[in-house]
């Protein structure tokens, strides 16, 4: 049994956007996974940056952390309104 619920996300290009943007987190339902225009309120960004208040381990789980350049790109995408492109 897992101590924290898994999200079971399918991150393929056809469904990822619908599962991430403006969707409540399974682990912290008061937070949206991605809040367009606001990376610091986006739970996925918090998980990627190991921010205070996350539940469970930071992401990616069992993999190297994202580089500062990768985190910046993700943050910029969110800041731009998280466009579905």
N, C-alpha and C positions, 0 to 999 in steps of 0.2 A: 504494500500500500504506500502511495506517495504521500508525504506530509503536506504537500501543496498541490492544488489541482493543476493538471497540465492543460494547455490551451488547445492542443491538437490542431494547430494551424496548418493549412495547406497553402504554402507560399509560392504556388505556380502563378504565372503571369495572368491567367484568366480569372483567378479568384482572390488573390492576395489583397488587392485594394479593398474589396468588400469586407474582408475579415479584419482589416487593420484600422481603417480611417473612420473615426466617429463611432467606434464599437467599444463597448465597455470591456475592461480587462476581466478575465476570469478570476485572477488572483486578488485584484483590488477593484471591485465593481464600481466604486465611486470615481474611478479614473478611466478615461478613454485610452485605448491603445495608442492612437495617433490623433492629436488635436491639431487640425490644420492651422498654421500660423503661430503655433506655440510649442516648441520642442520641450521646454521645461515642464509643461503640464502633460506631456505625452508619456504614458507609462512605459511604452516600448523604449523610448529614449532614456528614461530613468533606468530601465533594466540594462541597457547597453552601456551606460556610464557608471553603473554601480552606485546610484544616488541613494541617499538616505530614504528610508521608508519603503523600499521594495520588499516584496515577499519572495523568499527563496533565494536561489543563487543568481548572480548577474548573468546576462547573456553575452555572447552565445554560450550555452551550457556545454561543457566538455570540449571546448575549442578555444583557440587563441582569441583574445579580445580584439576588437576592431582598432585599426590604427587611428591616430588623430585626424588624418585626412579623410578616412572613411566616415568617422563620426561627424566631421564638419560637413561632408556631402549630405549625410542623412539629415542633419540639423537644417541645412540650407533648403532641402526639399520640403521639410515641414514648414519652415519660415515662409516659403513661397506659396503656402496654402495646400501643400501635399497634393499636387495635381496628379490626376490619373493618366500619366503618360508613360 
